Amino acid sequence: MAPAEFTSVAQALRPRLLALGRNFFGDGDAAEDAVQEAMMRLWTAWQQLPTEADVERLAVRLTKHACIDIQRRQHTDVMLPLEATQKVEVVSSRTASEALHERELREAVARAVSLLRPSERRLWTMFAEGQMDTAQIAAATGILTRTVSAMLSTARRKIMNELKKGGFL
């Protein structure tokens, strides 16, 4: 699909996606944000989508995910009561050994990910860091969804085994 085609398809889809967002939120601002986020993600995957129907399906899915993400962010941004804030401050004042353990765990995970095959590492990065689901990864890479799921499962198992070897699990 050519860039010009993508632009025309995206403009045609925008009203439908906005309606989806408004149905989810009941307000236009959050719906606009969700559609904008979905369009940005769609732009990164559009070259792998062979037909207009594929673009439409992915656009709807990405908009739904963006709505959920925005809603989650809104709920975590809610102010906590004073007692909860004080408890968080106590919990967040970690000891040096806890901070060290956390850093070692992050390094162990990074080492385990570096041991994955390049194809597994690429999918794992899209899943873990890019926060993409298997359908989004499949659309972006052209790999079947079942294959993506299997490769992610294999990568997860390899990472867990490395963490067990290192004594982290």
C-alpha positions as CSV (number, residue, x, y, z in Angstrom):
1,M,0.0,0.0,0.0
2,A,1.4,3.3,-1.1
3,P,1.7,6.3,1.3
4,A,-1.0,8.2,-0.6
5,E,-3.3,5.3,-0.2
6,F,-2.6,5.1,3.5
7,T,-3.4,8.8,3.9
8,S,-6.8,8.4,2.1
9,V,-7.7,5.3,4.0
10,A,-6.6,6.9,7.3
11,Q,-8.8,9.9,6.6
12,A,-11.7,7.7,5.7
13,L,-11.3,5.7,8.9
14,R,-10.9,8.6,11.3
15,P,-14.6,9.3,11.8
16,R,-15.2,5.6,12.6
17,L,-12.3,5.5,15.0
18,L,-13.4,8.7,16.7
19,A,-16.9,7.3,17.2
20,L,-15.3,4.2,18.7
21,G,-13.3,6.4,21.1
22,R,-16.3,8.5,22.0
23,N,-18.3,5.4,22.8
24,F,-15.5,4.2,25.0
25,F,-14.9,7.4,26.9
26,G,-18.0,9.5,26.4
27,D,-15.9,12.6,25.7
28,G,-14.1,13.9,22.6
29,D,-10.7,14.8,24.0
30,A,-9.7,11.4,25.2
31,A,-11.1,9.9,22.0
32,E,-9.0,12.2,19.9
33,D,-5.9,11.2,21.9
34,A,-6.7,7.5,21.4
35,V,-7.2,7.9,17.6
36,Q,-4.0,9.9,17.3
37,E,-2.1,7.3,19.2
38,A,-3.6,4.5,17.1
39,M,-2.8,6.3,13.9
40,M,0.8,6.7,14.9
41,R,1.1,3.0,15.6
42,L,-0.7,2.2,12.4
43,W,1.7,4.3,10.5
44,T,4.6,2.1,11.7
45,A,2.9,-1.0,10.5
46,W,1.1,0.1,7.3
47,Q,3.8,-1.1,4.8
48,Q,3.3,-4.8,5.9
49,L,-0.5,-4.6,5.4
50,P,-1.5,-5.8,1.9
51,T,-5.1,-4.6,1.8
52,E,-7.3,-1.8,2.9
53,A,-9.4,-4.3,5.0
54,D,-6.3,-5.2,6.9
55,V,-5.5,-1.6,7.7
56,E,-9.1,-1.1,8.9
57,R,-9.0,-4.1,11.2
58,L,-5.7,-3.1,12.7
59,A,-6.8,0.5,13.1
60,V,-9.9,-0.6,15.1
61,R,-7.8,-2.9,17.2
62,L,-5.1,-0.2,17.8
63,T,-7.8,2.3,18.8
64,K,-9.3,-0.1,21.3
65,H,-5.9,-0.7,22.8
66,A,-5.1,3.0,22.9
67,C,-8.4,3.7,24.7
68,I,-7.6,1.1,27.3
69,D,-4.1,2.5,27.7
70,I,-5.4,6.0,28.1
71,Q,-8.0,4.8,30.6
72,R,-5.3,3.0,32.6
73,R,-3.1,6.1,32.7
74,Q,-6.0,8.2,33.8
75,H,-6.7,5.9,36.7
76,T,-3.1,5.8,37.8
77,D,-3.0,9.6,37.7
78,V,-5.7,9.9,40.3
79,M,-4.5,11.5,43.5
80,L,-4.0,9.1,46.3
81,P,-5.4,9.9,49.8
82,L,-2.8,11.3,52.3
83,E,-2.5,8.0,54.1
84,A,-1.8,6.1,50.9
85,T,0.8,8.7,49.9
86,Q,2.6,8.3,53.2
87,K,2.6,4.5,52.8
88,V,4.1,4.8,49.3
89,E,6.8,7.0,50.6
90,V,7.7,4.5,53.3
91,V,7.7,1.6,50.7
92,S,9.7,3.6,48.2
93,S,12.5,4.3,50.6
94,R,14.2,1.0,49.7
95,T,17.3,-0.2,51.2
96,A,20.5,-0.3,49.3
97,S,20.4,-4.1,49.0
98,E,17.0,-4.0,47.5
99,A,18.1,-1.4,44.9
100,L,21.2,-3.6,44.2
101,H,19.0,-6.7,43.8
102,E,16.7,-4.9,41.4
103,R,19.6,-3.6,39.3
104,E,21.1,-7.1,39.2
105,L,17.8,-8.6,38.1
106,R,17.5,-6.0,35.3
107,E,21.0,-6.9,34.1
108,A,20.2,-10.6,34.3
109,V,17.1,-10.1,32.2
110,A,19.1,-8.1,29.6
111,R,21.7,-10.8,29.5
112,A,19.0,-13.5,29.0
113,V,17.4,-11.5,26.2
114,S,20.7,-11.0,24.5
115,L,21.1,-14.8,24.4
116,L,17.9,-15.2,22.4
117,R,18.0,-15.8,18.6
118,P,17.8,-12.5,16.7
119,S,14.2,-13.3,15.5
120,E,13.1,-14.1,19.1
121,R,14.8,-11.0,20.4
122,R,13.1,-8.8,17.9
123,L,9.6,-10.2,18.8
124,W,10.4,-10.1,22.5
125,T,11.4,-6.5,22.2
126,M,8.2,-5.6,20.4
127,F,6.2,-7.4,23.0
128,A,8.0,-6.3,26.2
129,E,9.3,-2.9,25.4
130,G,6.9,-1.9,22.6
131,Q,3.9,-3.2,24.5
132,M,2.5,-4.8,21.3
133,D,0.2,-7.8,21.5
134,T,0.6,-10.8,19.2
135,A,-1.8,-9.6,16.6
136,Q,0.0,-6.2,16.3
137,I,3.4,-8.0,16.1
138,A,2.0,-10.3,13.4
139,A,0.7,-7.4,11.4
140,A,4.0,-5.5,11.8
141,T,6.2,-8.4,10.8
142,G,4.1,-10.5,8.5
143,I,4.5,-13.5,10.7
144,L,1.4,-15.6,11.5
145,T,-0.1,-14.8,14.9
146,R,0.2,-18.5,16.0
147,T,3.9,-18.4,15.1
148,V,4.4,-15.1,17.0
149,S,2.7,-16.7,20.0
150,A,4.9,-19.8,19.8
151,M,8.1,-17.7,19.4
152,L,7.2,-15.5,22.3
153,S,6.5,-18.5,24.5
154,T,9.9,-20.0,23.6
155,A,11.6,-16.7,24.3
156,R,9.8,-16.4,27.7
157,R,10.8,-20.0,28.6
158,K,14.5,-19.3,27.7
159,I,14.5,-16.1,29.7
160,M,12.9,-17.8,32.7
161,N,15.5,-20.6,32.5
162,E,18.4,-18.1,32.4
163,L,16.9,-16.3,35.4
164,K,16.6,-19.6,37.3
165,K,20.2,-20.5,36.5
166,G,21.2,-17.1,37.9
167,G,19.2,-17.7,41.1
168,F,16.7,-14.9,40.4
169,L,13.7,-17.3,40.3
